[in-house]
Amino acid sequence: MKQNTSKTGSRILLAAGSIMCLWVGAALTSALSSVGWSVSELAGQYMVAIGMVKPLHTLVDYYTHIKGIEYLLCVAFFVAFPVFFKYVNKAPAKVTASK
C-alpha cells in the first residue's frame, strides 16, 4: 500500500511539473515573440517592469546615474587597493630546511 501511494504521488508531481514547464515555455516563447526574439530587449523590459532599472529620459538623468556608479566604484577602489597592496608586498616567509 505504501509503495502504491508513493508511485501515485510521484506521478502527480511529475504531471504538475510537466504542466508548469509547458506553461513557462509558452510564456517565454510568447514574450520573446513580442519583442522580436531579442533576449536582451526582453531582459531590459523585465528589469524596467520590476523597478530594477529606471528608464533614463534626459541627459541629466543619465549623468546622475553614471555619477552614482562612479562614486560606488571609487569607494570600492579605495577599500580594495590597500588590501591588495598589503597582499602583494608581504614579507617573504622564512623557510627552514632540515635533513
Backbone hydrogen bonds, N-H to C=O, Kabsch-Sander energy under -0.5 kcal/mol:
donor,donor_aa,acceptor,acceptor_aa,energy
5,T,1,M,-1.9
6,S,2,K,-1.9
7,K,3,Q,-2.2
8,T,4,N,-2.1
9,G,5,T,-2.5
10,S,6,S,-2.3
11,R,7,K,-2.2
12,I,8,T,-2.2
13,L,9,G,-2.4
14,L,10,S,-2.4
15,A,11,R,-2.4
16,A,12,I,-2.6
17,G,13,L,-2.5
18,S,14,L,-2.2
19,I,15,A,-2.4
20,M,16,A,-2.3
21,C,17,G,-2.4
22,L,18,S,-2.3
23,W,19,I,-2.3
24,V,20,M,-2.8
25,G,21,C,-2.5
26,A,22,L,-2.4
27,A,23,W,-2.5
28,L,24,V,-2.6
29,T,25,G,-2.4
30,S,26,A,-2.4
31,A,27,A,-2.4
32,L,28,L,-2.7
33,S,29,T,-2.2
34,S,30,S,-1.9
35,V,31,A,-0.9
36,G,33,S,-1.2
37,W,32,L,-3.5
39,V,37,W,-0.7
42,L,38,S,-1.9
43,A,39,V,-2.6
44,G,40,S,-2.3
45,Q,41,E,-2.5
46,Y,42,L,-2.2
47,M,43,A,-2.5
48,V,44,G,-2.1
49,A,45,Q,-2.3
50,I,46,Y,-2.1
51,G,47,M,-0.6
51,G,48,V,-0.6
52,M,47,M,-1.7
53,V,47,M,-1.5
57,H,55,P,-0.7
62,Y,58,T,-1.9
63,Y,59,L,-2.7
64,T,60,V,-2.5
65,H,61,D,-2.1
66,I,62,Y,-2.6
67,K,63,Y,-2.6
68,G,64,T,-1.9
69,I,65,H,-1.9
70,E,66,I,-2.4
71,Y,67,K,-2.2
72,L,68,G,-1.9
73,L,69,I,-2.3
74,C,70,E,-2.2
75,V,71,Y,-2.2
76,A,72,L,-2.2
77,F,73,L,-2.4
78,F,74,C,-2.7
79,V,75,V,-1.4
80,A,76,A,-2.7
81,F,77,F,-2.9
83,V,79,V,-0.9
84,F,80,A,-2.6
85,F,81,F,-2.9
86,K,82,P,-2.3
87,Y,83,V,-1.9
88,V,84,F,-2.5
89,N,85,F,-2.1
90,K,87,Y,-0.9
